[in-house]
């Protein structure tokens, strides 16, 4: 999911990824701010090596880091930004935390759902998206990119307030009949969301 978001942003910005040590990077700008997009070439569960290398190389403070990862515990397409926190069982985040010596970095979790048979988690995570899911990806990528831009321009708290709300239904037919979101779809204020 992270690569798909970064590829969409690079394409929209006419930026090209260049191969470098431990990954490929591209640079984009927005409102006078420069963003370095990194797609690690390490295994996902060793991505902290690439993140640490490029943060040192570019002399970036940890408060400027945002990691995009998939999340089995969120419904497909749901986005959640946090300023810090645990890895939540995600091996890539755990390695980044280990390599940086801190969990005080922002992350955007992109929900992929958990529609897989028992024992099929790895195949599900590494598998292809369905045709319907692929159609939804441009909008998901745009929301994630907007969240990153907001993080850099208006700050993490306002960015989280904007990104961590469920998107409105695409049509009236998709809207709940009583005008309320189902209980499982409601977001409640939380200091680290």
ZIKAQUI-V541615 format. One record per residue. N is the residue number from 1. RES is the residue in three letters. SS is DSSP state (H for helix, E for strand, C for the rest). PHI is phi in whole degrees, -180 to 180 (none if undefined). Layout:
N:RES:SS:PHI
N:RES:SS:PHI
This chain:
1:UNK:C:none
2:UNK:H:-60
3:UNK:H:-63
4:UNK:H:-65
5:UNK:H:-64
6:UNK:H:-67
7:UNK:H:-62
8:UNK:H:-64
9:UNK:H:-67
10:UNK:H:-62
11:UNK:H:-63
12:UNK:H:-65
13:UNK:C:-101
14:UNK:C:56
15:UNK:C:-97
16:UNK:C:-123
17:UNK:C:-74
18:UNK:E:-115
19:UNK:E:-69
20:UNK:E:-145
21:UNK:C:-68
22:UNK:C:64
23:UNK:E:165
24:UNK:E:-110
25:UNK:E:-128
26:UNK:E:-140
27:UNK:E:-118
28:UNK:E:-131
29:UNK:E:-125
30:UNK:E:-155
31:UNK:C:49
32:UNK:C:78
33:UNK:E:-107
34:UNK:E:-103
35:UNK:E:-117
36:UNK:E:-104
37:UNK:E:-95
38:UNK:E:-121
39:UNK:E:-114
40:UNK:E:-59
41:UNK:C:-99
42:UNK:C:-76
43:UNK:C:-61
44:UNK:H:-53
45:UNK:H:-77
46:UNK:H:-123
47:UNK:H:-66
48:UNK:H:-60
49:UNK:H:-62
50:UNK:H:-68
51:UNK:H:-62
52:UNK:H:-63
53:UNK:H:-59
54:UNK:H:-72
55:UNK:H:-65
56:UNK:H:-68
57:UNK:H:-61
58:UNK:H:-93
59:UNK:C:56
60:UNK:C:-94
61:UNK:C:-74
62:UNK:H:-61
63:UNK:H:-69
64:UNK:H:-97
65:UNK:C:-88
66:UNK:E:-130
67:UNK:E:-105
68:UNK:E:-107
69:UNK:E:-139
70:UNK:E:-82
71:UNK:E:-146
72:UNK:C:-69
73:UNK:C:-87
74:UNK:C:-112
75:UNK:C:-58
76:UNK:C:-53
77:UNK:C:88
78:UNK:C:-75
79:UNK:E:-115
80:UNK:E:-137
81:UNK:E:-106
82:UNK:E:-134
83:UNK:C:-79
84:UNK:C:-170
85:UNK:C:140
86:UNK:C:-76
87:UNK:C:-75
88:UNK:C:58
89:UNK:C:86
90:UNK:C:-87
91:UNK:H:-63
92:UNK:H:-66
93:UNK:H:-64
94:UNK:H:-61
95:UNK:H:-70
96:UNK:H:-61
97:UNK:H:-59
98:UNK:H:-63
99:UNK:H:-70
100:UNK:H:-87
101:UNK:C:71
102:UNK:C:-161
103:UNK:C:-107
104:UNK:C:-88
105:UNK:C:-133
106:UNK:E:-76
107:UNK:E:-147
108:UNK:E:-116
109:UNK:E:-97
110:UNK:E:-108
111:UNK:E:-66
112:UNK:C:-119
113:UNK:C:74
114:UNK:C:-141
115:UNK:C:-87
116:UNK:C:-139
117:UNK:C:-73
118:UNK:C:-55
119:UNK:C:83
120:UNK:C:-101
121:UNK:H:-60
122:UNK:H:-64
123:UNK:H:-63
124:UNK:H:-66
125:UNK:H:-64
126:UNK:H:-89
127:UNK:C:-76
128:UNK:C:-82
129:UNK:C:-75
130:UNK:C:-71
131:UNK:H:-61
132:UNK:H:-65
133:UNK:H:-66
134:UNK:H:-61
135:UNK:H:-65
136:UNK:H:-82
137:UNK:H:-62
138:UNK:H:-57
139:UNK:H:-70
140:UNK:H:-63
141:UNK:H:-62
142:UNK:H:-62
143:UNK:H:-65
144:UNK:H:-64
145:UNK:H:-62
146:UNK:H:-61
147:UNK:H:-64
148:UNK:H:-67
149:UNK:H:-61
150:UNK:H:-65
151:UNK:H:-54
152:UNK:H:-80
153:UNK:H:-104
154:UNK:C:-115
155:UNK:C:99
156:UNK:H:-65
157:UNK:H:-65
158:UNK:H:-69
159:UNK:H:-63
160:UNK:H:-65
161:UNK:H:-59
162:UNK:H:-77
163:UNK:H:-77
164:UNK:C:-85
165:UNK:C:-105
166:UNK:C:-71
167:UNK:C:-63
168:UNK:C:-68
169:UNK:C:-58
170:UNK:C:-67
171:UNK:C:-144
172:UNK:H:-61
173:UNK:H:-64
174:UNK:H:-84
175:UNK:C:-74
176:UNK:C:-62
177:UNK:C:-65
178:UNK:C:-88
179:UNK:C:81
180:UNK:C:-109
181:UNK:C:-73
182:UNK:C:-56
183:UNK:H:-54
184:UNK:H:-71
185:UNK:H:-97
186:UNK:C:-76
187:UNK:C:-104
188:UNK:C:-112
189:UNK:C:-58
190:UNK:C:-148
191:UNK:C:-59
192:UNK:C:-113
193:UNK:C:-116
